[in-house]
């Protein structure tokens, strides 16, 4: 078997085999016989971060259409082959990657992997399927324009990121989605769907050596596009501009029954030393019914229909957001309350008990996110794609433990200075909130 490099790591009582095939595919394999299921995840370094503003939504359309036909099989034939054995085969797109997913009983894994290879290597992007998915995407875009949270989140993201690709909406805009073509999908596929741009993570009731051998059998003869000199065409890496914080307020007047108030702050990528402290601050501030935002603003003051915070893991500059859905008459109070709670992270250190509680919650949720073969495959493949390596599974817990009260406050002081503000609501709600800024 033409494997350039192979090594086994013992992580959390699991042996993770990491192999690099001759054509550049990175394969991660974990044997887990607990259930008769094998899950596979193929991560492609693509996603909306690799789109131009003129083609926003291209990754989403690609994920919607790639399983709808190959040079040999129709959409119906693919669906029948998958469903006849009770398997699942799908695709998705995110900011930093595109994803192909497979789940099946172990006896059918080889057959399904062969189908997955055909879908991935020779998609036909049938015109009728492209047109159907494009219409569904346009319906989705229009639907989101009627959802206050989606509008607030979109305008906040665009204001935070400006001309950075992370500003682009995942579905695209009505203008860009309407113009995407079969030829655009073919070019995107040829550019990024190549063996030296893939991480393949496989977890389940299958020996690691067998899993790696099967990947080589169905993907090993796949070669990167070649230049005239015989060398692989260099990967197209997008230029991402440097971002500086210039907080401003963005408002959309919409006749809705609730107002959405959002505060946003530019944050850091996953490889930053500050990443884990921000994860813990997010957990403490806005994760769950025991979070500070929920207790202070919903339970004690009755201001919020919904209230939370999020800090997504990103390969490049991320963002930290606290938000609330509230009655229009409470928009100004809600904005002031959100700002007060975030500012408290800067001015008042967490107690040792509060920090430890956030650590316990974060580690508990992390452990619960690694129960199924599909979840394990997702985590290991994602870490490898980010360049963190599979050892980050253990490092995660140590990094959580290393965050101190002093570290958490220093990070809060560094990032939660002046927020971007996004408001969506009735004219009265917007006026009230604007007066409070």
N, C-alpha and C positions, 0 to 999 in steps of 0.2 A: 504494500500500500504506500503510495507516494506522499508520505507525511514529512514535512520539513522539520517539524519540531513537536515534541510531545512531552508533557510533564503532568504528574499527579500531585494535587494539593489536598491535604486533610484540613477541612474547614467545618467547624461546628459538628463534628462527628460524621461528616460527609466527605467522601473522596470525590473531588472534582478533577476530571481529566481535561486538560487543555491541549488541543492539538492544532497545528497550523498546516493546512494542506499545501501542496506545491503551488496551487493557483492562488493562494493567499487567503482562503476561507479560514476563519478562526472557529474551531468547534469546541464547545464546552459540553461535557457529558457527565451526568450524575446518575448512577444506578440507585433507584429507590423502589424496592420490591413491595412496599406496603400496600399498594393498590395496583390492579392490572391495567394501568393506564400509562401511556407515554405521551408527553407533551413536548412540542417543539416550538421554538421562537426564532425567527430569523430577523435580525436587526440590520437595517440598511441605513448607512449614514446619509440621510436625505431629510425629508420633512420640510415644513414651511420655512425653516431657516435658510433653505437652499432655493427659495423661490424669488423671482423678481417681482416688484410691485405690479407690473403689467400682467403677470400670470399668477396672482394670488389665488389660492385654492387648487392649484395643480396637484399637490400631494394628496389632498382629500379625494379628488376625482380619480387619481391613479388607484388609490386604495379601494375605491368603490367599484372600479371596472376590471381590475387585474384578474379577478377570479371568474369573470364572465365570458371566458372563451380563450382558446389557444389556437395555434395553427392547425391543430388536429381535432380538437374537441369543442363542442358548443357549450354554452352556459348550462343548458339543461343536462347534457351528458356529464359535465363536471359535478353538478348538484346530485344527480342520481348515483354516481360512483361514490361520493362522500356519504350520502344518506343511506345507501344500501348496507353499510357496515356501522352505522350509527356514529360516525366520526364528525369532526368539525374542521373546517378549513376556512380561514378568513384573512382579511388584511385590514390595516389601520394606518393612520398617519398622525404624527404629533409634531411638536415644534422642532425636535432635534433628530427625529428618525422616522422611517417607514417600517412597518412591521408585518411579517407574515406569520400566521399562527396555525398550528396543527395540534389536534388532540384525538387520540384513538386508543382502542385496546391494543395491547402489545402484539397480538397475533397479526394485526392488520397494519402495523406501523410501516413495514417495508413497502407495501402496496400504496399506502397513502403518501409516503415520502416521495415515491416515484411520481405520483400525480402532482404533488407540491412542486417538485423540480420542473415539471413541464409547465405548470401555471406560471412559475416565476421566470423561467428562462425564455419562454416563447409565447407571451400573451399576445392575443390578436387585437385587443381593443376594438371589438366590432362596433361599427358606426351606430347601429341601432341601440346598442347598450350604452355607448357614450352619450347619445342624445337623451336616453331615458334618465341616466344618472345626473346629467346636467340639469334637466328639468326638475328633478327631485332636489338637487342642490339649491336651485333658485327658489324653490318653495321653502326650503329650510332657512335660507337667508332672509326671505320676507317674513317668515314666522318669527325669527329672532328679533327682527326690527320692532315687533310688537311686545317683546318681553323686556320690562324695565331693567332687570338685572343684566341681561345680555347687552343691552344698549349702554348701560353705565360701565360695564366691564370693558366693552369694546372701545369706547371713547377714552377711558382711562389708559388702556394699553397703548392706543395710538399716540396719546399725549406723552406718555412715559418714554416710548421708544422712538418716536419721530420717524427717521428714515432707516432704522434698524429693521431687519426682517421679522423680528418678534412682534413688530407693530401690526403685521398683516393678519387679517382674520382667517381662521383655519378653513372656512368654507369659501373664502374669497369674497368679492363684492358682486353685486348683480352685473356690473359692467365686465369684470374680469372673468367671472364664471361663464357668462354667456359666450365668450370668445374662445374658450379653450377647445382644442380640436384633437382628433385622433393623432395627428402628426405631432402635436405638442406632447402627448402622452408617450409616443414612441421615442421622441428625443430624450425626454426625461428618463425613461426606462434605460435607454442605451447609455446615458451618462452616468447614472448612479447604481443601477442594478447590475453589478459586476462582482465577481468572486472576491477580489481584493478589497471590497468595501462592505463585507458581510461579517456578521457574528452569528453563528448558529448554536443555540443553546438547547440541549435535549435532556429531559429528566423523566425517569420512570422505570418500569420493569423491563429493562434491557441492559445488558452488559455494556459498559462504556466503550470497550474495544469494538463491539458489534455496531454500536451507534455511529462511531467515527467511520467505520468501514462502509456503512450504508451511505453516509453523506458523501464519502469519496466515490462510491459506486455511481450515484446519481448526479453528483455535482462536480466530481473531480476533473472531468474533461472540459469543463467550462473555463474559457480563458478570457482575461481582460481584453478590451479592444486594443489593437496593436497600431503603433506608428509605422511609417515606412521603413525605419531602421530596425524593426522587430521588437522594440521596447514597448511596454505598456503605455497607453495614453495617460498622461498625468491626471489624477483626480481633480475635478473642478471644485475648489474650495471657495465658498462665498466670502466676499469681503464684508466684515461686520464693523461698522463705524464705532468709534469710541463714544460712549455716552456720558454726558454731564447732567447733573440734576438742575433743572430750571422749573421749579414747581409753578403750576398755574391751575386755574379753575376752569372746568369744562361743564357745560350745562345743556341738557336737552329737555325741553318742555314737552310733556306727554300727558294726555288725559288718562291717568291711571289712579287706581284706588290706594296705592301706596307709593311712597317716595323711596328711592334708593340713594343712599349716601355712601360714598366710598372715599377712603383715604389711601393713597398709594405712595410707595417709596422705592426708588431704585435700590436693588440689593446686589448680591454676589452670586457667582457661578458655584457649582458644586465642589470645585477643587479649591475654593478659598478657605483659609483657616477660620474665617468667620461663619462659614456655612452652618455648622452644627449648633452654634449658639443661637443663630436666627431660627433654626428649626425648633429649638426648645422654647424660644420666646413666642413663636407662632403657636406651639402646642399649649403653652400657658395662657396666652391671650385669647385664642379663638377656637380651640379644638374641643368640641363637645359641650355637654350640659354643665360640666363643672368649670368651664373656662371663665376667665375674669369677665370677658365681654358679656357672656350669657348671664352670669350671676348678677353683675352690676347693672347692666342696661336692660335686661329683660325681666329677670326675677325680682330685683329690688325696685326698679323704676318703671317697669312695664312699658318701656319705650318701643320695643322691637317685636316685629312679627318674626323676623329672622335676624341673626347677628352672628358673625364669624370672622375668621381671618384665614388667609392662605399665603403660602410662600412656596411656589413650585420649584422643583429641582430642574435646573437648566445647565446646559453645557456652556452657555455664555451668560451675560448679565441677567439676573432674575429680578423679581419684584416682590415686594411685601405689601399685602393689601388687607385692610380692615374695613368691613362694610356692614350696613344695616338696612333692613327694609322696615319702614315705619309709616305711621299715619301722616298724611300731608301736613297737618297742623303741628306735628312734632319734628319736622325736618331740621329746624334750627337747633332744637335741644339735642337731637340725635347727633348732629354734626359736632356740636360742642362736647357731647359725652364721649364719642369715639376719639376725638382729639385728646381729651383729658386722659383717657385710659392708655392710649399709646404714649403720651408724654410722661405718664407715671413710670413707664419702664426706664426712662432716661433719668428721672429725678429721684426715684425711690427704689433702692435695690430690692430684689426679691429676697424673701427670707430663705434660709437653708431648706426649710420644709417645703416651701413653694417650688423651689428649683428641683428638689428631689422628687416631688410629686409629678412635675412635668417630665422628668427623666423616666420615671416609672411608666407613665402613660405612653411616651414616645417609644420606649423599648417594648412595651407590651403590644402596641399596635404593629410595630415592626415584626415581632415574632408571629403575630396572628396573620400577617401578610405573607408568611412563608410556609403555609400548611399544605397546599396542594402542589402537585408536580408542575402545573402551569404557572403558579406563583413563583416557585423556585426558579424555573426556567426564565421567567421574566426578569427577576432580580439579577441573576448572574449575567444574563445577556446585556441588560441595561448598564450594569457597572462596567463590563468590558467595552461596550460601545462608547461610554463616557471617557474611557482611558484610565479609569480608576483601578481596574483589575478586579478579579474575583476575590482577592484578599480583603477588599473593602467591606465584605460581609462581616468580618471580625473587627476590622478597624472602626466600623460604625459604632459598635458598642463602646469601644475604648474612647472614641472621640466624644461620645455623649458623657461618659464618666468624667472626662477631663475638663468639661465646662464648669467654671466656678461662678459664684455669685458676682464676683468682681468682673470676670470676663463677660458675663451676660450684660451687665450694666454698661460696660465700655462699648460693647457692640451696639447696644441700643442708642447710646450717645452718638455713635458714629453714623448711624443710618436713619434714625427717626428724628430728623431735625425739622424740616419743613415739608409738609405733604403736598402732593398733587391731590386735587379734589375733583371728584366726578359726581354730578347730581343728575338724577332723572326723576321727574314728577310733574305734578300740575303747576300751573303758573304761580299759584299761591305758595306751594311748597318751595319752589325755586326761589321766590322772592324772600321768603322767611329765612331760608338757609343762606342765601347770598348776603343778607344783612348780618349774619353771624360770623362771616369770614373776615 
